[in-house]
Each structure stands twice: as structure tokens, then as C-alpha cells.
Amino acid sequence: MAEEAREDAVVIPIGTGGRPGRGSGSARPSSAARNLAPSTAKPAPRKRPAAKKASPEKPAPAPEPAAEAPPLAPTPGPATTRPRLDAGIPVGDWLSALQGAALEVFGDDWERRLAELLAFARRRLEGDYEVDDYGFDRELTERFFMTALRPIAQKWFRLEVRGLENIPAEGGALVVSNHSGTVPLDGLMTMLTVHDHAHRFLRPLGADLVFKLPVVSSLARKGGATLACVEDAERMLSGGDLVGVWPEGFKGIGKPFSERYKLQRFGRGGFVSAALRTGVPIIPLSVVGAEEIYPLVGNVPSLARLLGVPYIPVTPFFPWLGPLGMVPLPSKWILEFGEPIRTDSYDAAEAEDPMLVFNVTDQVRETIQHTLFDLLRERDGVFS
């Protein structure tokens, strides 16, 4: 009986060279070796051998002890398993993917920029920031508004800027521009241009409607805008700010596409009075390209009166395409800052002279109009 037990015993090969499960190839690996290197193939089901009936006369001998196997590395259990997120992806792989995305978006210094972003968010939540008397939030404007507008200006409208030397490096000045585009994106692009190229903040003067809209009003205040009134304009100019004004108002941005680049009336010349009282230069600005972003082909005056807005625009794409029709066309823009018109030779009392105010206003308007015609003759096409 002992002889039969020895013949049925499985011989465990010794001397595997340190690689678990490696033997002579003629015998199956031991159970200890199979636990070390899991196989990719599904193991075939083992047949259970038929149990032998023990002899009633003689009890079965005890099996001989098998050769002592080398110590095994502990099998990783639940305590040592790497944490995984949904879909069985390890946390380390998620972190590597996020790091790669941050490197792609922010560049090599992504850690510093991410730290600055978190610090900015913490200051905003804690209220650790300053605004001026008009509600202007310098940090939010520079780090959020300008950052959001920059890709649109550079990649979509491809702004070309001329006459930057006419913008004073310091001191008060009044930038006067034509207004167009159905939606006043030209004001935002002008603010970004002055900030990025002249390294100054342009403080726009906005219409009453801008400050009656719930969300737009707050954003406009934080971006540096204030109500278009002579008193606020004079205070800003006297304080050394660079102020922007669009005298055409809604008549400019709401004019039909057939009247593009034809300047509308410049109001009553209140911006000229403010410049004469403070003695600051007037810088005429001509913008080409904004007329084509939303070609205005129609209006719904009855609905506009019901909603209390100047007009309801109808373009070749809006409202027919819904929200997609609100995407502006990628026209090529040119912004040219003209030679400053000086006002420091006049006395502050002369700002009350209506004829002088009219003459200076007409001079600014004619300068912008002639520059627009010159730029239109020079450009190759609307989108190039």
C-alpha cells in the first residue's frame, strides 16, 4: 500500500532558477507556483479522482511530508489593493491624465498658474479684493474678462491694430469710436486692445439700458464701465483715466446692413464738453470689421417696444438657427487710433459755447468717417 502511494505522488521539481512555475516541462507546476504567476488562459477544470475505499483490516498510511517550498511573497489582499475609481481605472492613472491636460493647457509652468488660479479663487470667496467708487474690479477684469476675450480677438476676429503711439502712456484722454455690429462687441474688443497693447484700462461710458439689465449691469460695473453722463466722465478724466465713448449709441449698432460704415449723428456733443473742461486730448478711433459680424437685415419694432429694448435684430442666421445664429461671423478687424485732437488750448468756460462744441464734435466725426473709407479701400476682403 505504501509502494502504491509513492508511485501516485506528484514530484515537485527543485532548482527553478528563481522564476516561479518553471520546471522540467514534463510535470505540472505545483499549486504554490501557480499562485505566484496568474495565467491569462482560463484553467481547465480538474477531475476529482475517485475516492479509494480504505481497507478495513489496515488503516491507510500517513502521507509523506512534501519537500519544503521556498517562502512566497504575500499575495496582495484588500488592504494593499490600489484604489480605483469608476470603470476600474486606478487613481494614479486619473491623476496622470489630469496632469497631462494641465500641461497641455497651461504649459510647462502649469503648477504655478494653477496655484495662482486657486489663490485667486480663495481671495474672491473671502472678499479680499478692492473696487473703486464706480464698482471697477481691476483684478477680475484683468484675470477673467480679458483672458476670456483674448482668444476671440486673436483667433476669431484676428485684430490688426494701428496708431498705438497716439494713446498716451499716462494721464487722462478720451477715446471716441464708431459703433456697429448689432451686438456691441466692438466696445469689448477696444477695451482688450487698449489693455494688451497700451497697457492701460479703458473705462467705457455705457447707455442707460446697460445698467438696467440684471446680470449685464453687474458685469459692466466690474469691468470698469459707468453711466454715460458728463459728471462721471469729467471725474474720470480729471483723475487721469482713459475713457471710451461711442457717441452713435444704439443708432450705430442697430442700423441696417445697407448703411454700414455710415456714421450716425453724434448726439449733443457731451463728450466734447467733458474734454474741454478737463483739457484732455480726444483720440478718434475707427473700427472696420464689426459691421459684418451680425448683418442686420430686419427688425421687429413691436416686440422691441414690448420688451423695452431699442430693436430686435433679424439677421441671415438669427432667429432662424436659434442659439447657433448668435455666433458672430469671423470677419477681419482693423482698429486705427488717429492723431489726438488737443483741447488744452481752450479755457474751461469755453465748454459752454455750443458753436465750439459743435465744431469739435464735427471734426472728430469727420476724422473717423474719412479713416473708415480709407481702411475699406485698403482691405482685401471681409474675412481676409
TIROZA-808251 format. One record per residue (C-alpha): residue number from 1; residue in one letter; x, y, z. Coordinates in steps of 0.5 Angstrom, whole numbers, plus 500, padded with zeros to 3 digits. Layout:
<rec nr="NUM" rest="A" X="X" Y="Y" Z="Z"/>
...
***
This chain:
<rec nr="1" rest="M" X="500" Y="500" Z="500"/>
<rec nr="2" rest="A" X="506" Y="505" Z="502"/>
<rec nr="3" rest="E" X="509" Y="503" Z="495"/>
<rec nr="4" rest="E" X="503" Y="505" Z="491"/>
<rec nr="5" rest="A" X="502" Y="512" Z="495"/>
<rec nr="6" rest="R" X="509" Y="513" Z="493"/>
<rec nr="7" rest="E" X="508" Y="512" Z="486"/>
<rec nr="8" rest="D" X="502" Y="517" Z="485"/>
<rec nr="9" rest="A" X="505" Y="522" Z="489"/>
<rec nr="10" rest="V" X="507" Y="529" Z="485"/>
<rec nr="11" rest="V" X="514" Y="530" Z="484"/>
<rec nr="12" rest="I" X="516" Y="538" Z="486"/>
<rec nr="13" rest="P" X="522" Y="540" Z="482"/>
<rec nr="14" rest="I" X="527" Y="544" Z="485"/>
<rec nr="15" rest="G" X="532" Y="549" Z="482"/>
<rec nr="16" rest="T" X="527" Y="553" Z="478"/>
<rec nr="17" rest="G" X="533" Y="559" Z="478"/>
<rec nr="18" rest="G" X="529" Y="564" Z="482"/>
<rec nr="19" rest="R" X="523" Y="564" Z="477"/>
<rec nr="20" rest="P" X="516" Y="561" Z="480"/>
<rec nr="21" rest="G" X="513" Y="556" Z="476"/>
<rec nr="22" rest="R" X="519" Y="554" Z="472"/>
<rec nr="23" rest="G" X="521" Y="546" Z="472"/>
<rec nr="24" rest="S" X="523" Y="541" Z="467"/>
<rec nr="25" rest="G" X="517" Y="542" Z="463"/>
<rec nr="26" rest="S" X="514" Y="535" Z="464"/>
<rec nr="27" rest="A" X="511" Y="536" Z="470"/>
<rec nr="28" rest="R" X="505" Y="541" Z="472"/>
<rec nr="29" rest="P" X="507" Y="547" Z="476"/>
<rec nr="30" rest="S" X="506" Y="546" Z="484"/>
<rec nr="31" rest="S" X="500" Y="550" Z="487"/>
<rec nr="32" rest="A" X="505" Y="554" Z="490"/>
<rec nr="33" rest="A" X="508" Y="556" Z="484"/>
<rec nr="34" rest="R" X="501" Y="557" Z="481"/>
<rec nr="35" rest="N" X="499" Y="562" Z="486"/>
<rec nr="36" rest="L" X="506" Y="567" Z="484"/>
<rec nr="37" rest="A" X="504" Y="568" Z="477"/>
<rec nr="38" rest="P" X="497" Y="568" Z="475"/>
<rec nr="39" rest="S" X="496" Y="565" Z="468"/>
<rec nr="40" rest="T" X="492" Y="569" Z="463"/>
<rec nr="41" rest="A" X="489" Y="563" Z="460"/>
<rec nr="42" rest="K" X="483" Y="560" Z="464"/>
<rec nr="43" rest="P" X="485" Y="554" Z="467"/>
<rec nr="44" rest="A" X="482" Y="547" Z="465"/>
<rec nr="45" rest="P" X="477" Y="544" Z="470"/>
<rec nr="46" rest="R" X="480" Y="539" Z="474"/>
<rec nr="47" rest="K" X="477" Y="532" Z="475"/>
<rec nr="48" rest="R" X="477" Y="530" Z="482"/>
<rec nr="49" rest="P" X="480" Y="523" Z="483"/>
<rec nr="50" rest="A" X="475" Y="517" Z="485"/>
<rec nr="51" rest="A" X="476" Y="516" Z="493"/>
<rec nr="52" rest="K" X="479" Y="510" Z="495"/>
<rec nr="53" rest="K" X="476" Y="505" Z="500"/>
<rec nr="54" rest="A" X="481" Y="504" Z="506"/>
<rec nr="55" rest="S" X="482" Y="497" Z="508"/>
<rec nr="56" rest="P" X="478" Y="495" Z="514"/>
<rec nr="57" rest="E" X="484" Y="491" Z="516"/>
<rec nr="58" rest="K" X="490" Y="496" Z="515"/>
<rec nr="59" rest="P" X="489" Y="504" Z="516"/>
<rec nr="60" rest="A" X="492" Y="508" Z="510"/>
<rec nr="61" rest="P" X="499" Y="510" Z="512"/>
<rec nr="62" rest="A" X="500" Y="518" Z="513"/>
<rec nr="63" rest="P" X="503" Y="522" Z="507"/>
<rec nr="64" rest="E" X="510" Y="523" Z="507"/>
<rec nr="65" rest="P" X="511" Y="531" Z="508"/>
<rec nr="66" rest="A" X="513" Y="534" Z="501"/>
<rec nr="67" rest="A" X="519" Y="538" Z="500"/>
<rec nr="68" rest="E" X="519" Y="545" Z="504"/>
<rec nr="69" rest="A" X="518" Y="550" Z="498"/>
<rec nr="70" rest="P" X="521" Y="557" Z="498"/>
<rec nr="71" rest="P" X="518" Y="563" Z="502"/>
<rec nr="72" rest="L" X="513" Y="566" Z="498"/>
<rec nr="73" rest="A" X="511" Y="574" Z="497"/>
<rec nr="74" rest="P" X="505" Y="576" Z="501"/>
<rec nr="75" rest="T" X="499" Y="576" Z="496"/>
<rec nr="76" rest="P" X="496" Y="583" Z="496"/>
<rec nr="77" rest="G" X="490" Y="583" Z="499"/>
<rec nr="78" rest="P" X="484" Y="588" Z="500"/>
<rec nr="79" rest="A" X="489" Y="593" Z="505"/>
<rec nr="80" rest="T" X="494" Y="593" Z="499"/>
<rec nr="81" rest="T" X="490" Y="594" Z="493"/>
<rec nr="82" rest="R" X="491" Y="600" Z="489"/>
<rec nr="83" rest="P" X="485" Y="605" Z="490"/>
<rec nr="84" rest="R" X="481" Y="605" Z="484"/>
<rec nr="85" rest="L" X="475" Y="610" Z="481"/>
<rec nr="86" rest="D" X="469" Y="608" Z="477"/>
<rec nr="87" rest="A" X="471" Y="604" Z="471"/>
<rec nr="88" rest="G" X="476" Y="600" Z="475"/>
<rec nr="89" rest="I" X="481" Y="606" Z="473"/>
<rec nr="90" rest="P" X="487" Y="607" Z="478"/>
<rec nr="91" rest="V" X="487" Y="614" Z="482"/>
<rec nr="92" rest="G" X="494" Y="614" Z="479"/>
<rec nr="93" rest="D" X="492" Y="614" Z="472"/>
<rec nr="94" rest="W" X="487" Y="619" Z="473"/>
<rec nr="95" rest="L" X="492" Y="624" Z="476"/>
<rec nr="96" rest="S" X="497" Y="623" Z="471"/>
<rec nr="97" rest="A" X="491" Y="624" Z="466"/>
<rec nr="98" rest="L" X="490" Y="631" Z="469"/>
<rec nr="99" rest="Q" X="497" Y="633" Z="470"/>
<rec nr="100" rest="G" X="498" Y="632" Z="462"/>
<rec nr="101" rest="A" X="492" Y="636" Z="461"/>
<rec nr="102" rest="A" X="494" Y="642" Z="465"/>
<rec nr="103" rest="L" X="501" Y="641" Z="462"/>
<rec nr="104" rest="E" X="497" Y="642" Z="455"/>
<rec nr="105" rest="V" X="493" Y="648" Z="457"/>
<rec nr="106" rest="F" X="498" Y="652" Z="462"/>
<rec nr="107" rest="G" X="504" Y="650" Z="459"/>
<rec nr="108" rest="D" X="511" Y="648" Z="463"/>
<rec nr="109" rest="D" X="509" Y="653" Z="469"/>
<rec nr="110" rest="W" X="502" Y="650" Z="470"/>
<rec nr="111" rest="E" X="504" Y="648" Z="477"/>
<rec nr="112" rest="R" X="505" Y="656" Z="478"/>
<rec nr="113" rest="R" X="499" Y="658" Z="474"/>
<rec nr="114" rest="L" X="494" Y="653" Z="478"/>
<rec nr="115" rest="A" X="497" Y="656" Z="484"/>
<rec nr="116" rest="E" X="495" Y="663" Z="482"/>
<rec nr="117" rest="L" X="488" Y="661" Z="480"/>
<rec nr="118" rest="L" X="487" Y="657" Z="487"/>
<rec nr="119" rest="A" X="490" Y="663" Z="490"/>
<rec nr="120" rest="F" X="485" Y="668" Z="486"/>
<rec nr="121" rest="A" X="479" Y="664" Z="488"/>
<rec nr="122" rest="R" X="481" Y="664" Z="495"/>
<rec nr="123" rest="R" X="481" Y="671" Z="495"/>
<rec nr="124" rest="R" X="474" Y="672" Z="491"/>
<rec nr="125" rest="L" X="471" Y="668" Z="496"/>
<rec nr="126" rest="E" X="474" Y="671" Z="502"/>
<rec nr="127" rest="G" X="472" Y="678" Z="500"/>
<rec nr="128" rest="D" X="480" Y="680" Z="500"/>
<rec nr="129" rest="Y" X="479" Y="685" Z="494"/>
<rec nr="130" rest="E" X="478" Y="692" Z="492"/>
<rec nr="131" rest="V" X="474" Y="696" Z="488"/>
<rec nr="132" rest="D" X="474" Y="703" Z="486"/>
<rec nr="133" rest="D" X="468" Y="708" Z="487"/>
<rec nr="134" rest="Y" X="465" Y="706" Z="481"/>
<rec nr="135" rest="G" X="465" Y="699" Z="482"/>
<rec nr="136" rest="F" X="471" Y="697" Z="478"/>
<rec nr="137" rest="D" X="474" Y="691" Z="480"/>
<rec nr="138" rest="R" X="481" Y="691" Z="477"/>
<rec nr="139" rest="E" X="484" Y="684" Z="479"/>
<rec nr="140" rest="L" X="477" Y="681" Z="476"/>
<rec nr="141" rest="T" X="478" Y="685" Z="469"/>
<rec nr="142" rest="E" X="485" Y="683" Z="468"/>
<rec nr="143" rest="R" X="485" Y="676" Z="470"/>
<rec nr="144" rest="F" X="478" Y="674" Z="468"/>
<rec nr="145" rest="F" X="475" Y="678" Z="463"/>
<rec nr="146" rest="M" X="481" Y="680" Z="459"/>
<rec nr="147" rest="T" X="483" Y="673" Z="459"/>
<rec nr="148" rest="A" X="476" Y="670" Z="456"/>
<rec nr="149" rest="L" X="476" Y="676" Z="451"/>
<rec nr="150" rest="R" X="483" Y="675" Z="448"/>
<rec nr="151" rest="P" X="482" Y="668" Z="444"/>
<rec nr="152" rest="I" X="476" Y="671" Z="441"/>
<rec nr="153" rest="A" X="480" Y="677" Z="439"/>
<rec nr="154" rest="Q" X="487" Y="674" Z="437"/>
<rec nr="155" rest="K" X="484" Y="667" Z="433"/>
<rec nr="156" rest="W" X="477" Y="669" Z="431"/>
<rec nr="157" rest="F" X="477" Y="677" Z="429"/>
<rec nr="158" rest="R" X="485" Y="677" Z="428"/>
<rec nr="159" rest="L" X="485" Y="684" Z="430"/>
<rec nr="160" rest="E" X="490" Y="689" Z="427"/>
<rec nr="161" rest="V" X="492" Y="695" Z="431"/>
<rec nr="162" rest="R" X="495" Y="701" Z="428"/>
<rec nr="163" rest="G" X="497" Y="708" Z="431"/>
<rec nr="164" rest="L" X="498" Y="706" Z="438"/>
<rec nr="165" rest="E" X="503" Y="711" Z="439"/>
<rec nr="166" rest="N" X="497" Y="716" Z="439"/>
<rec nr="167" rest="I" X="495" Y="713" Z="446"/>
<rec nr="168" rest="P" X="498" Y="717" Z="452"/>
<rec nr="169" rest="A" X="502" Y="713" Z="457"/>
<rec nr="170" rest="E" X="499" Y="716" Z="463"/>
<rec nr="171" rest="G" X="494" Y="722" Z="464"/>
<rec nr="172" rest="G" X="487" Y="723" Z="462"/>
<rec nr="173" rest="A" X="485" Y="722" Z="455"/>
<rec nr="174" rest="L" X="478" Y="721" Z="451"/>
<rec nr="175" rest="V" X="478" Y="715" Z="446"/>
<rec nr="176" rest="V" X="472" Y="717" Z="441"/>
<rec nr="177" rest="S" X="470" Y="711" Z="437"/>
<rec nr="178" rest="N" X="465" Y="709" Z="431"/>
<rec nr="179" rest="H" X="460" Y="704" Z="434"/>
<rec nr="180" rest="S" X="457" Y="698" Z="430"/>
<rec nr="181" rest="G" X="456" Y="691" Z="430"/>
<rec nr="182" rest="T" X="448" Y="690" Z="432"/>
<rec nr="183" rest="V" X="451" Y="687" Z="439"/>
<rec nr="184" rest="P" X="457" Y="692" Z="442"/>
<rec nr="185" rest="L" X="463" Y="687" Z="441"/>
<rec nr="186" rest="D" X="467" Y="693" Z="439"/>
<rec nr="187" rest="G" X="467" Y="696" Z="445"/>
<rec nr="188" rest="L" X="470" Y="690" Z="449"/>
<rec nr="189" rest="M" X="475" Y="689" Z="443"/>
<rec nr="190" rest="T" X="477" Y="696" Z="444"/>
<rec nr="191" rest="M" X="478" Y="695" Z="452"/>
<rec nr="192" rest="L" X="482" Y="689" Z="450"/>
<rec nr="193" rest="T" X="486" Y="692" Z="445"/>
<rec nr="194" rest="V" X="488" Y="698" Z="450"/>
<rec nr="195" rest="H" X="490" Y="694" Z="456"/>
<rec nr="196" rest="D" X="494" Y="689" Z="452"/>
<rec nr="197" rest="H" X="498" Y="694" Z="447"/>
<rec nr="198" rest="A" X="498" Y="700" Z="451"/>
<rec nr="199" rest="H" X="498" Y="697" Z="458"/>
<rec nr="200" rest="R" X="492" Y="701" Z="461"/>
<rec nr="201" rest="F" X="485" Y="700" Z="463"/>
<rec nr="202" rest="L" X="480" Y="704" Z="458"/>
<rec nr="203" rest="R" X="474" Y="706" Z="462"/>
<rec nr="204" rest="P" X="468" Y="706" Z="458"/>
<rec nr="205" rest="L" X="461" Y="710" Z="458"/>
<rec nr="206" rest="G" X="455" Y="706" Z="457"/>
<rec nr="207" rest="A" X="448" Y="707" Z="456"/>
<rec nr="208" rest="D" X="442" Y="707" Z="461"/>
<rec nr="209" rest="L" X="440" Y="700" Z="458"/>
<rec nr="210" rest="V" X="446" Y="697" Z="460"/>
<rec nr="211" rest="F" X="446" Y="699" Z="467"/>
<rec nr="212" rest="K" X="438" Y="696" Z="468"/>
<rec nr="213" rest="L" X="440" Y="689" Z="466"/>
<rec nr="214" rest="P" X="440" Y="685" Z="472"/>
<rec nr="215" rest="V" X="447" Y="681" Z="470"/>
<rec nr="216" rest="V" X="450" Y="685" Z="465"/>
<rec nr="217" rest="S" X="450" Y="691" Z="470"/>
<rec nr="218" rest="S" X="454" Y="688" Z="475"/>
<rec nr="219" rest="L" X="459" Y="685" Z="470"/>
<rec nr="220" rest="A" X="459" Y="692" Z="467"/>
<rec nr="221" rest="R" X="461" Y="696" Z="473"/>
<rec nr="222" rest="K" X="466" Y="691" Z="475"/>
<rec nr="223" rest="G" X="469" Y="691" Z="468"/>
<rec nr="224" rest="G" X="470" Y="699" Z="469"/>
<rec nr="225" rest="A" X="464" Y="702" Z="466"/>
<rec nr="226" rest="T" X="460" Y="707" Z="468"/>
<rec nr="227" rest="L" X="454" Y="711" Z="466"/>
<rec nr="228" rest="A" X="455" Y="716" Z="460"/>
<rec nr="229" rest="C" X="454" Y="722" Z="464"/>
<rec nr="230" rest="V" X="458" Y="729" Z="464"/>
<rec nr="231" rest="E" X="459" Y="729" Z="471"/>
<rec nr="232" rest="D" X="462" Y="722" Z="471"/>
<rec nr="233" rest="A" X="466" Y="723" Z="465"/>
<rec nr="234" rest="E" X="470" Y="729" Z="468"/>
<rec nr="235" rest="R" X="471" Y="726" Z="474"/>
<rec nr="236" rest="M" X="475" Y="720" Z="471"/>
<rec nr="237" rest="L" X="479" Y="725" Z="466"/>
<rec nr="238" rest="S" X="481" Y="729" Z="472"/>
<rec nr="239" rest="G" X="483" Y="723" Z="475"/>
<rec nr="240" rest="G" X="488" Y="721" Z="470"/>
<rec nr="241" rest="D" X="484" Y="715" Z="467"/>
<rec nr="242" rest="L" X="483" Y="713" Z="460"/>
<rec nr="243" rest="V" X="476" Y="714" Z="458"/>
<rec nr="244" rest="G" X="472" Y="711" Z="452"/>
<rec nr="245" rest="V" X="466" Y="713" Z="449"/>
<rec nr="246" rest="W" X="461" Y="711" Z="443"/>
<rec nr="247" rest="P" X="457" Y="717" Z="441"/>
<rec nr="248" rest="E" X="453" Y="714" Z="436"/>
<rec nr="249" rest="G" X="450" Y="710" Z="441"/>
<rec nr="250" rest="F" X="444" Y="705" Z="439"/>
<rec nr="251" rest="K" X="443" Y="708" Z="433"/>
<rec nr="252" rest="G" X="450" Y="706" Z="431"/>
<rec nr="253" rest="I" X="450" Y="699" Z="433"/>
<rec nr="254" rest="G" X="442" Y="698" Z="430"/>
<rec nr="255" rest="K" X="443" Y="701" Z="423"/>
<rec nr="256" rest="P" X="441" Y="697" Z="417"/>
<rec nr="257" rest="F" X="447" Y="693" Z="414"/>
<rec nr="258" rest="S" X="446" Y="697" Z="408"/>
<rec nr="259" rest="E" X="448" Y="703" Z="412"/>
<rec nr="260" rest="R" X="454" Y="700" Z="414"/>
<rec nr="261" rest="Y" X="460" Y="705" Z="416"/>
<rec nr="262" rest="K" X="456" Y="711" Z="415"/>
<rec nr="263" rest="L" X="457" Y="715" Z="422"/>
<rec nr="264" rest="Q" X="450" Y="717" Z="425"/>
<rec nr="265" rest="R" X="449" Y="723" Z="429"/>
<rec nr="266" rest="F" X="454" Y="724" Z="435"/>
<rec nr="267" rest="G" X="449" Y="726" Z="440"/>
<rec nr="268" rest="R" X="449" Y="733" Z="443"/>
<rec nr="269" rest="G" X="457" Y="733" Z="444"/>
<rec nr="270" rest="G" X="457" Y="732" Z="451"/>
<rec nr="271" rest="F" X="464" Y="728" Z="451"/>
<rec nr="272" rest="V" X="467" Y="734" Z="448"/>
<rec nr="273" rest="S" X="465" Y="739" Z="453"/>
<rec nr="274" rest="A" X="468" Y="734" Z="458"/>
<rec nr="275" rest="A" X="474" Y="734" Z="455"/>
<rec nr="276" rest="L" X="474" Y="742" Z="454"/>
<rec nr="277" rest="R" X="473" Y="742" Z="461"/>
<rec nr="278" rest="T" X="479" Y="738" Z="463"/>
<rec nr="279" rest="G" X="483" Y="740" Z="458"/>
<rec nr="280" rest="V" X="485" Y="732" Z="456"/>
<rec nr="281" rest="P" X="486" Y="730" Z="448"/>
<rec nr="282" rest="I" X="481" Y="727" Z="444"/>
<rec nr="283" rest="I" X="483" Y="721" Z="441"/>
<rec nr="284" rest="P" X="479" Y="719" Z="435"/>
<rec nr="285" rest="L" X="478" Y="711" Z="434"/>
<rec nr="286" rest="S" X="476" Y="708" Z="427"/>
<rec nr="287" rest="V" X="474" Y="700" Z="427"/>
<rec nr="288" rest="V" X="473" Y="696" Z="421"/>
<rec nr="289" rest="G" X="470" Y="689" Z="421"/>
<rec nr="290" rest="A" X="465" Y="690" Z="426"/>
<rec nr="291" rest="E" X="459" Y="691" Z="422"/>
<rec nr="292" rest="E" X="460" Y="684" Z="419"/>
<rec nr="293" rest="I" X="459" Y="680" Z="425"/>
<rec nr="294" rest="Y" X="452" Y="680" Z="425"/>
<rec nr="295" rest="P" X="449" Y="683" Z="418"/>
<rec nr="296" rest="L" X="442" Y="687" Z="421"/>
<rec nr="297" rest="V" X="437" Y="686" Z="415"/>
<rec nr="298" rest="G" X="431" Y="687" Z="419"/>
<rec nr="299" rest="N" X="428" Y="689" Z="426"/>
<rec nr="300" rest="V" X="421" Y="687" Z="430"/>
<rec nr="301" rest="P" X="420" Y="694" Z="433"/>
<rec nr="302" rest="S" X="413" Y="692" Z="436"/>
<rec nr="303" rest="L" X="417" Y="686" Z="440"/>
<rec nr="304" rest="A" X="422" Y="691" Z="442"/>
<rec nr="305" rest="R" X="417" Y="696" Z="445"/>
<rec nr="306" rest="L" X="414" Y="691" Z="449"/>
<rec nr="307" rest="L" X="421" Y="689" Z="452"/>
<rec nr="308" rest="G" X="423" Y="696" Z="453"/>
<rec nr="309" rest="V" X="429" Y="695" Z="448"/>
<rec nr="310" rest="P" X="432" Y="699" Z="442"/>
<rec nr="311" rest="Y" X="431" Y="694" Z="437"/>
<rec nr="312" rest="I" X="430" Y="686" Z="436"/>
<rec nr="313" rest="P" X="435" Y="684" Z="431"/>
<rec nr="314" rest="V" X="434" Y="680" Z="425"/>
<rec nr="315" rest="T" X="440" Y="677" Z="421"/>
<rec nr="316" rest="P" X="441" Y="672" Z="416"/>
<rec nr="317" rest="F" X="442" Y="667" Z="422"/>
<rec nr="318" rest="F" X="438" Y="669" Z="427"/>
<rec nr="319" rest="P" X="433" Y="667" Z="430"/>
<rec nr="320" rest="W" X="433" Y="662" Z="424"/>
<rec nr="321" rest="L" X="438" Y="658" Z="427"/>
<rec nr="322" rest="G" X="437" Y="659" Z="434"/>
<rec nr="323" rest="P" X="443" Y="660" Z="439"/>
<rec nr="324" rest="L" X="447" Y="658" Z="433"/>
<rec nr="325" rest="G" X="445" Y="664" Z="430"/>
<rec nr="326" rest="M" X="448" Y="668" Z="435"/>
<rec nr="327" rest="V" X="455" Y="666" Z="434"/>
<rec nr="328" rest="P" X="459" Y="672" Z="430"/>
<rec nr="329" rest="L" X="462" Y="672" Z="423"/>
<rec nr="330" rest="P" X="469" Y="671" Z="423"/>
<rec nr="331" rest="S" X="471" Y="678" Z="420"/>
<rec nr="332" rest="K" X="478" Y="681" Z="420"/>
<rec nr="333" rest="W" X="478" Y="687" Z="424"/>
<rec nr="334" rest="I" X="482" Y="693" Z="424"/>
<rec nr="335" rest="L" X="483" Y="699" Z="429"/>
<rec nr="336" rest="E" X="486" Y="705" Z="428"/>
<rec nr="337" rest="F" X="488" Y="710" Z="433"/>
<rec nr="338" rest="G" X="488" Y="717" Z="430"/>
<rec nr="339" rest="E" X="492" Y="723" Z="432"/>
<rec nr="340" rest="P" X="490" Y="726" Z="438"/>
<rec nr="341" rest="I" X="486" Y="733" Z="438"/>
<rec nr="342" rest="R" X="488" Y="737" Z="443"/>
<rec nr="343" rest="T" X="483" Y="741" Z="448"/>
<rec nr="344" rest="D" X="488" Y="744" Z="453"/>
<rec nr="345" rest="S" X="489" Y="751" Z="449"/>
<rec nr="346" rest="Y" X="482" Y="752" Z="451"/>
<rec nr="347" rest="D" X="479" Y="755" Z="457"/>
<rec nr="348" rest="A" X="474" Y="751" Z="461"/>
<rec nr="349" rest="A" X="469" Y="756" Z="461"/>
<rec nr="350" rest="E" X="469" Y="755" Z="453"/>
<rec nr="351" rest="A" X="466" Y="749" Z="454"/>
<rec nr="352" rest="E" X="459" Y="752" Z="455"/>
<rec nr="353" rest="D" X="460" Y="755" Z="448"/>
<rec nr="354" rest="P" X="455" Y="751" Z="443"/>
<rec nr="355" rest="M" X="458" Y="753" Z="437"/>
<rec nr="356" rest="L" X="465" Y="751" Z="439"/>
<rec nr="357" rest="V" X="463" Y="744" Z="442"/>
<rec nr="358" rest="F" X="459" Y="743" Z="435"/>
<rec nr="359" rest="N" X="466" Y="745" Z="431"/>
<rec nr="360" rest="V" X="470" Y="740" Z="435"/>
<rec nr="361" rest="T" X="465" Y="735" Z="435"/>
<rec nr="362" rest="D" X="464" Y="735" Z="428"/>
<rec nr="363" rest="Q" X="472" Y="735" Z="427"/>
<rec nr="364" rest="V" X="472" Y="728" Z="431"/>
<rec nr="365" rest="R" X="466" Y="725" Z="427"/>
<rec nr="366" rest="E" X="469" Y="727" Z="420"/>
<rec nr="367" rest="T" X="476" Y="725" Z="422"/>
<rec nr="368" rest="I" X="473" Y="718" Z="424"/>
<rec nr="369" rest="Q" X="469" Y="718" Z="418"/>
<rec nr="370" rest="H" X="475" Y="719" Z="413"/>
<rec nr="371" rest="T" X="479" Y="714" Z="416"/>
<rec nr="372" rest="L" X="474" Y="709" Z="415"/>
<rec nr="373" rest="F" X="473" Y="710" Z="408"/>
<rec nr="374" rest="D" X="481" Y="709" Z="407"/>
<rec nr="375" rest="L" X="481" Y="703" Z="411"/>
<rec nr="376" rest="L" X="475" Y="700" Z="407"/>
<rec nr="377" rest="R" X="479" Y="701" Z="401"/>
<rec nr="378" rest="E" X="486" Y="698" Z="403"/>
<rec nr="379" rest="R" X="483" Y="692" Z="406"/>
<rec nr="380" rest="D" X="483" Y="686" Z="401"/>
<rec nr="381" rest="G" X="476" Y="683" Z="404"/>
<rec nr="382" rest="V" X="471" Y="682" Z="409"/>
<rec nr="383" rest="F" X="474" Y="675" Z="412"/>
<rec nr="384" rest="S" X="482" Y="676" Z="410"/>
***
